Amino acid sequence: MRVFVQVVITLGIAGLLALFAAVLPRVLRDRPLSMPAVLLAVGVVLGLLPWSAALDPREHAGSVEIFAEIGLLVALAGAGLKTDRMLGWRSWSSTWRLLAITMPLSVAAVAGLGAGVLGLDAASALLLGAALAPTDPVLASDVQVPAPHTEQERGPDNEVRFTLTTEAGLNDGLAMPFVLGALALAAPTGSPWGWGLTEVLVPLVLGLAIGWACGRLLGWLMFRVGHERVRLGEYSDGLVVLVIAFLPFALSELVGGYGFLAVFVTAAVVRASERSHGYHAVLHEFGEQLERLFVTVALVALGVALGGGLLAGLRVGEVVVAALAVLVVRPLFGGLALIGAPTTGPATAAVAFFGVRGIGTFFYLAFASSLATDSLWRTAALAVALSVLVHGISSGPAMSWLERHGAHERVRD
C-alpha cells in the first residue's frame, strides 16, 4: 500500500510539473520574469516546507548524472538542428574564439579561485573550473536561435544568437577533457603525453567522425532514401529527435569518443543535409517540448535542494567564487576572445555576458563525484542559481534591445 501511495504521489507531481512546463512559457511571455527563475523560486519554497523531502544531489549522484545526461543530449540535438549557417572558420569565427580562448581561460581562472579562495587541492579545483566552464544549451534558450526557418532578425544572421547556440552545443563535450584531467590528477597513471593522446585527441576525433557519419546516414534516411515508406521526412514524427540524441552518443561512447560532441555534430549535419524541408520544424517542436520538461524538473529539483539544505554551511568564499565565475570570469574572457570578431560592441558584450550555467555543471560534478566535495557542490549550485536569476531576467530585454537597434548582426568577416 505504501509503494502504491508513493507511485501515485510521484505521478501527481510529474503531472503538475508537465503542466508548469506547458503553461509557464505562455503566462510569462513579454513579462520581466523568466520561466527558469520562477521554477527555481517554486522549488526553493517547496524545499523550505517541513514536509518536503530534500533532494540532495550529493546523495544521489548516480541519478543526477543520468538525468542531466539525458537532458543535455536532447538539448544538444535541438541546438544542432538550429544551426542554419554553413560551417567554416570565418562564418563560425566567434564560436571558435569562445571555445579556444574563453573556455580554457575560464577553467584556469575558476580553478585558481577554487585553490586560492576555497583552499581546494589541484584536482578538485580543476573539477570546479571544468564544471563551471560549459554554457548550457538547456537553460539558454532565450538567447539562442529559436527555431529552424526563423526570420533573419533572430535566425542565422543574428550573430549573438548563433554564437551562443553553437558555443553551447560544442562546449559541453569539450569540457570532458578537463574533467578527466582532474580525475587523472587525483590518481596519476602513465605519461601526460600518452594521456593526452588516449583521453583527449582520439576521443575528440572519434566523436567528430561518428557524429558526421551518423548525421549523413540520418540525413539520407530523412530526405533522400528512395522508398517513401522509409523516408522519415515524409512523416510528422518528432521521435526521431531521440534517435539524433541517443544513437550517436551511444556509438561514440562505446568506442571511446566524446558522446556529447557526436550528438551536436550529428544534428548539425542533419540540418545541413536539407535546410528547407518542413520536417525540421516538427523535430524542433518535439525537442523543445522535451527540453521544457527537463528544465522544469531540473530547476524545481535544484530549488528544493537549495531550500532543503544543500547550502548548509555555505562560506563567504564560496559565494565570492560563484559570483566571480558568473559575473566576472565569463564576461572578461568572453570579451577578450571576441576582440576583432565580426560583432558590434553591444553584441560582443551580450555574447560575453550570457554564458548561462546549468545542467552540464551538475552532470560533470556527478560524473566525478569522487572529487566533488561539499564545497564544490555548494559553489556550483549557487553559481547555477545566480546564472538562472541574472541571465534569466536580463536576457529578454537585452536581446529585444539588440534586435530592435540592429546591433545583433554580423558586421564584418
C-alpha positions as CSV (number, residue, x, y, z in Angstrom):
1,M,0.0,0.0,0.0
2,R,2.8,2.4,0.9
3,V,4.5,1.8,-2.5
4,F,1.2,2.4,-4.3
5,V,0.8,5.8,-2.5
6,Q,4.4,6.8,-3.4
7,V,3.8,5.9,-7.0
8,V,0.5,7.9,-7.1
9,I,2.2,10.9,-5.4
10,T,5.1,10.7,-7.9
11,L,2.8,10.6,-10.8
12,G,0.8,13.5,-9.5
13,I,4.0,15.6,-9.0
14,A,5.1,14.7,-12.6
15,G,1.7,15.8,-13.9
16,L,2.0,19.1,-12.2
17,L,5.5,19.7,-13.5
18,A,4.3,18.9,-17.0
19,L,1.5,21.4,-16.5
20,F,4.1,24.0,-15.4
21,A,6.2,23.2,-18.5
22,A,3.2,23.7,-20.8
23,V,1.7,26.8,-19.2
24,L,4.5,28.9,-17.8
25,P,6.1,30.0,-21.2
26,R,2.8,31.5,-22.3
27,V,1.9,33.1,-19.0
28,L,5.4,34.7,-18.7
29,R,5.6,35.8,-22.3
30,D,6.5,39.5,-22.6
31,R,7.0,39.7,-18.8
32,P,10.2,40.6,-16.9
33,L,10.2,37.2,-15.1
34,S,11.7,34.2,-16.9
35,M,10.4,30.6,-16.7
36,P,13.7,29.3,-15.1
37,A,13.7,31.9,-12.4
38,V,10.1,31.2,-11.5
39,L,10.7,27.4,-11.4
40,L,13.8,27.8,-9.2
41,A,11.8,30.0,-6.8
42,V,9.0,27.5,-6.7
43,G,11.5,24.8,-5.9
44,V,13.1,26.8,-3.1
45,V,9.7,27.4,-1.5
46,L,8.9,23.7,-1.7
47,G,12.3,22.9,-0.1
48,L,11.6,25.1,2.8
49,L,8.4,23.4,3.7
50,P,8.7,21.0,6.7
51,W,7.0,18.1,4.9
52,S,9.1,18.4,1.8
53,A,11.7,15.7,1.2
54,A,15.1,17.3,0.5
55,L,16.6,16.3,-2.9
56,D,20.3,16.3,-2.1
57,P,22.3,15.7,-5.3
58,R,25.3,14.7,-3.2
59,E,23.4,11.6,-2.0
60,H,22.0,10.7,-5.5
61,A,25.0,11.5,-7.7
62,G,24.2,8.5,-10.0
63,S,20.6,9.6,-10.6
64,V,21.7,13.2,-11.1
65,E,24.3,12.1,-13.7
66,I,21.7,10.1,-15.7
67,F,19.0,12.7,-15.6
68,A,21.4,15.5,-16.6
69,E,23.0,13.4,-19.3
70,I,19.6,12.7,-20.9
71,G,18.5,16.4,-20.7
72,L,21.8,17.5,-22.3
73,L,21.5,15.0,-25.1
74,V,18.1,16.3,-26.1
75,A,19.2,19.9,-25.8
76,L,22.4,19.3,-27.9
77,A,20.3,17.7,-30.6
78,G,18.0,20.7,-30.6
79,A,20.9,23.1,-30.8
80,G,22.5,21.3,-33.7
81,L,19.2,21.3,-35.6
82,K,19.1,25.1,-35.3
83,T,22.5,25.8,-36.9
84,D,21.5,27.2,-40.3
85,R,24.8,28.8,-41.1
86,M,27.3,26.8,-43.2
87,L,30.3,25.5,-41.3
88,G,33.5,27.5,-41.8
89,W,36.4,29.1,-40.0
90,R,35.2,32.6,-40.8
91,S,31.5,32.1,-40.6
92,W,31.8,30.4,-37.2
93,S,34.8,32.6,-36.0
94,S,33.1,34.0,-32.9
95,T,32.2,30.4,-31.8
96,W,35.8,29.2,-32.4
97,R,37.1,32.1,-30.3
98,L,34.9,31.3,-27.4
99,L,35.9,27.6,-27.5
100,A,39.6,28.1,-28.0
101,I,40.2,31.2,-25.7
102,T,37.3,31.8,-23.3
103,M,36.7,28.2,-22.3
104,P,40.3,27.2,-21.2
105,L,41.0,30.6,-19.6
106,S,37.7,30.3,-17.7
107,V,38.6,26.8,-16.5
108,A,42.0,28.1,-15.3
109,A,40.6,31.2,-13.6
110,V,37.9,29.4,-11.7
111,A,40.3,26.6,-10.8
112,G,42.7,29.3,-9.5
113,L,39.8,30.9,-7.5
114,G,39.0,27.4,-6.1
115,A,42.5,26.8,-5.0
116,G,43.2,30.4,-3.7
117,V,39.9,31.3,-2.1
118,L,38.5,27.9,-1.1
119,G,41.7,26.1,-0.4
120,L,40.9,23.2,-2.8
121,D,43.6,20.8,-3.9
122,A,44.6,20.8,-7.6
123,A,42.3,18.0,-8.7
124,S,39.2,19.4,-7.0
125,A,40.0,23.0,-8.2
126,L,40.3,21.8,-11.8
127,L,37.0,19.9,-11.5
128,L,35.3,23.1,-10.3
129,G,36.7,25.0,-13.2
130,A,35.7,22.3,-15.7
131,A,32.1,22.0,-14.2
132,L,31.5,25.8,-14.5
133,A,33.1,26.2,-17.9
134,P,30.4,24.8,-20.3
135,T,27.5,27.1,-21.2
136,D,24.1,25.5,-21.1
137,P,22.0,24.5,-24.2
138,V,19.0,23.7,-21.9
139,L,18.6,26.9,-19.9
140,A,20.0,29.3,-22.5
141,S,17.0,29.0,-24.9
142,D,16.1,32.7,-24.5
143,V,19.4,33.8,-26.1
144,Q,19.7,31.1,-28.8
145,V,18.3,30.7,-32.3
146,P,14.7,29.9,-31.5
147,A,13.8,27.5,-34.4
148,P,14.7,26.4,-37.9
149,H,13.5,28.8,-40.6
150,T,13.4,31.7,-38.1
151,E,13.3,35.2,-39.6
152,Q,16.7,36.7,-40.2
153,E,16.4,39.0,-37.2
154,R,16.6,36.0,-34.8
155,G,17.9,33.4,-37.2
156,P,21.4,32.5,-38.6
157,D,22.2,36.2,-39.4
158,N,21.9,37.0,-35.7
159,E,25.5,36.8,-34.6
160,V,24.6,36.8,-30.9
161,R,22.1,34.0,-31.0
162,F,24.1,31.9,-33.5
163,T,27.3,32.2,-31.4
164,L,25.6,31.4,-28.1
165,T,23.8,28.4,-29.7
166,T,26.8,26.9,-31.3
167,E,29.0,27.5,-28.3
168,A,26.6,25.8,-26.0
169,G,26.3,22.9,-28.5
170,L,30.0,22.3,-28.6
171,N,31.5,23.2,-25.2
172,D,29.5,20.6,-23.1
173,G,31.5,17.9,-24.9
174,L,34.8,19.9,-24.8
175,A,34.6,20.2,-21.0
176,M,35.2,16.5,-20.7
177,P,39.0,16.6,-21.1
178,F,39.3,19.0,-18.2
179,V,37.1,16.7,-16.0
180,L,39.2,13.7,-17.0
181,G,42.3,15.8,-16.3
182,A,41.0,16.4,-12.8
183,L,40.5,12.7,-12.2
184,A,43.9,12.0,-13.6
185,L,45.5,14.5,-11.2
186,A,43.8,12.7,-8.3
187,A,45.2,9.3,-9.4
188,P,48.0,9.9,-11.9
189,T,48.8,7.0,-14.2
190,G,51.2,7.0,-17.2
191,S,52.8,9.9,-19.0
192,P,50.9,13.1,-19.7
193,W,51.6,12.7,-23.5
194,G,50.0,9.3,-23.5
195,W,47.1,10.5,-21.5
196,G,46.6,13.4,-23.9
197,L,46.5,11.1,-26.9
198,T,44.2,8.5,-25.4
199,E,41.9,10.7,-23.4
200,V,41.8,13.9,-25.5
201,L,42.8,13.6,-29.1
202,V,41.5,10.2,-30.0
203,P,38.1,10.7,-28.3
204,L,37.8,14.1,-30.0
205,V,38.4,12.6,-33.4
206,L,36.1,9.7,-32.8
207,G,33.3,12.0,-31.6
208,L,33.6,14.2,-34.7
209,A,33.8,11.2,-37.1
210,I,30.9,9.3,-35.6
211,G,28.8,12.5,-35.4
212,W,29.5,13.2,-39.1
213,A,28.7,9.6,-40.1
214,C,25.5,9.4,-38.1
215,G,24.4,12.8,-39.5
216,R,25.0,11.7,-43.1
217,L,23.1,8.4,-42.5
218,L,20.2,10.0,-40.8
219,G,20.0,12.9,-43.3
220,W,19.8,10.3,-46.1
221,L,17.1,8.4,-44.2
222,M,15.1,11.5,-43.6
223,F,15.3,13.2,-47.0
224,R,16.9,11.2,-49.7
225,V,16.2,7.4,-49.4
226,G,14.3,6.3,-52.4
227,H,11.5,4.4,-50.7
228,E,9.0,6.9,-49.3
229,R,7.8,4.4,-46.6
230,V,11.3,4.5,-45.2
231,R,11.9,8.2,-45.8
232,L,11.5,9.7,-42.3
233,G,10.8,13.2,-43.6
234,E,7.5,12.1,-45.0
235,Y,6.1,11.6,-41.5
236,S,5.3,14.2,-38.9
237,D,7.1,12.2,-36.2
238,G,9.2,14.1,-33.8
239,L,10.5,11.0,-32.1
240,V,13.4,11.0,-34.5
241,V,14.9,13.7,-32.2
242,L,15.6,10.9,-29.7
243,V,17.4,9.0,-32.5
244,I,19.6,12.0,-33.1
245,A,20.2,12.4,-29.4
246,F,20.8,8.9,-28.3
247,L,22.3,6.9,-31.2
248,P,25.5,8.9,-31.9
249,F,26.1,9.3,-28.2
250,A,25.9,5.5,-27.6
251,L,28.1,4.7,-30.6
252,S,30.7,7.3,-29.7
253,E,30.8,6.3,-26.0
254,L,31.1,2.6,-26.9
255,V,34.3,3.2,-28.9
256,G,35.7,5.8,-26.5
257,G,34.7,9.0,-28.2
258,Y,33.1,12.2,-26.8
259,G,29.4,11.4,-27.0
260,F,28.1,15.0,-26.4
261,L,30.2,16.2,-29.3
262,A,28.9,13.4,-31.5
263,V,25.3,14.4,-30.8
264,F,25.7,18.0,-31.7
265,V,27.7,17.2,-34.9
266,T,25.1,14.7,-35.9
267,A,22.3,17.2,-35.6
268,A,24.2,19.9,-37.4
269,V,25.0,17.6,-40.3
270,V,21.3,16.5,-40.5
271,R,20.4,20.2,-40.6
272,A,22.9,20.9,-43.4
273,S,21.8,17.9,-45.5
274,E,18.5,19.6,-46.3
275,R,17.7,23.0,-44.9
276,S,14.3,23.8,-46.4
277,H,12.3,20.8,-45.5
278,G,9.3,21.3,-43.2
279,Y,10.3,18.2,-41.2
280,H,12.9,20.3,-39.3
281,A,10.0,22.3,-37.7
282,V,8.4,19.0,-36.5
283,L,11.7,17.9,-34.9
284,H,12.2,21.3,-33.3
285,E,8.8,21.4,-31.8
286,F,9.1,17.9,-30.2
287,G,12.6,18.6,-29.0
288,E,11.6,21.9,-27.5
289,Q,8.7,20.2,-25.5
290,L,11.1,17.7,-24.1
291,E,13.6,20.4,-23.2
292,R,10.9,22.4,-21.3
293,L,10.0,19.3,-19.4
294,F,13.7,18.7,-18.4
295,V,14.1,22.4,-17.5
296,T,11.0,22.2,-15.2
297,V,12.1,19.1,-13.4
298,A,15.7,20.2,-13.1
299,L,15.1,23.7,-11.7
300,V,12.3,22.7,-9.3
301,A,14.6,19.9,-8.0
302,L,17.5,22.4,-7.7
303,G,15.3,24.8,-5.8
304,V,14.1,22.0,-3.5
305,A,17.8,21.1,-2.9
306,L,18.7,24.7,-2.2
307,G,15.8,25.2,0.2
308,G,16.2,21.8,1.8
309,G,19.8,22.2,3.0
310,L,22.3,21.9,0.1
311,L,23.7,25.3,1.0
312,A,24.0,24.5,4.7
313,G,27.5,25.5,5.9
314,L,27.9,28.0,3.0
315,R,31.0,30.1,3.4
316,V,31.7,33.6,2.2
317,G,34.5,32.4,-0.1
318,E,32.1,30.1,-1.9
319,V,29.7,33.0,-2.5
320,V,32.6,35.1,-3.9
321,V,33.8,32.3,-6.2
322,A,30.3,31.6,-7.6
323,A,29.7,35.3,-8.2
324,L,33.0,35.9,-9.8
325,A,32.6,32.8,-12.1
326,V,29.3,34.1,-13.4
327,L,29.7,37.9,-13.3
328,V,33.4,38.5,-13.9
329,V,35.3,35.5,-15.3
330,R,33.0,34.7,-18.2
331,P,32.3,38.3,-19.3
332,L,36.0,39.1,-19.0
333,F,37.4,36.3,-21.1
334,G,34.4,36.2,-23.4
335,G,35.1,39.9,-24.2
336,L,38.8,39.2,-24.6
337,A,38.2,36.4,-27.1
338,L,35.9,38.5,-29.2
339,I,38.3,41.3,-29.8
340,G,38.4,41.6,-33.6
341,A,35.4,39.3,-34.0
342,P,32.6,40.3,-36.5
343,T,30.3,41.7,-33.8
344,T,29.3,45.2,-32.8
345,G,30.2,46.4,-29.3
346,P,26.8,45.7,-27.7
347,A,26.7,42.3,-29.4
348,T,30.2,41.4,-28.0
349,A,29.0,42.5,-24.6
350,A,25.9,40.3,-24.8
351,V,27.8,37.2,-26.1
352,A,30.4,37.6,-23.3
353,F,27.8,38.1,-20.6
354,F,25.3,35.4,-21.4
355,G,27.4,32.4,-20.6
356,V,24.5,30.6,-18.9
357,R,25.4,27.9,-16.4
358,G,23.1,24.9,-15.8
359,I,22.6,21.2,-16.1
360,G,26.0,20.5,-17.6
361,T,27.6,21.7,-14.3
362,F,25.7,19.1,-12.3
363,F,26.4,16.3,-14.9
364,Y,30.2,16.8,-14.5
365,L,30.1,17.1,-10.7
366,A,28.1,13.9,-10.6
367,F,30.4,12.2,-13.2
368,A,33.4,13.0,-11.0
369,S,31.6,12.6,-7.7
370,S,34.7,11.1,-6.0
371,L,36.3,14.6,-6.2
372,A,33.2,16.7,-5.7
373,T,33.4,17.9,-2.1
374,D,30.5,19.6,-0.3
375,S,32.2,22.9,-1.0
376,L,32.2,22.2,-4.8
377,W,28.5,21.3,-4.7
378,R,27.6,24.4,-2.8
379,T,29.7,26.7,-5.0
380,A,28.4,25.2,-8.2
381,A,24.8,25.1,-7.1
382,L,25.0,28.8,-6.1
383,A,26.6,29.7,-9.4
384,V,23.9,28.0,-11.4
385,A,21.1,29.6,-9.3
386,L,22.8,33.0,-9.8
387,S,23.0,32.4,-13.5
388,V,19.4,31.4,-13.7
389,L,18.3,34.5,-11.9
390,V,20.6,37.1,-13.5
391,H,20.6,35.8,-17.0
392,G,17.0,34.7,-17.0
393,I,15.8,38.2,-16.0
394,S,18.1,40.2,-18.3
395,S,18.1,38.0,-21.4
396,G,14.7,39.0,-22.8
397,P,15.2,42.8,-22.5
398,A,18.8,42.6,-23.7
399,M,18.0,40.6,-26.8
400,S,15.0,42.7,-27.6
401,W,17.2,45.9,-27.4
402,L,19.9,44.4,-29.6
403,E,17.4,43.2,-32.3
404,R,15.4,46.4,-32.2
405,H,18.6,48.5,-32.8
406,G,20.2,46.2,-35.3
407,A,23.2,45.6,-33.1
408,H,22.9,41.8,-33.4
409,E,24.1,41.5,-37.0
410,R,27.4,40.2,-38.2
411,V,29.3,43.3,-39.2
412,R,32.4,42.0,-41.0
413,D,34.3,38.9,-41.9
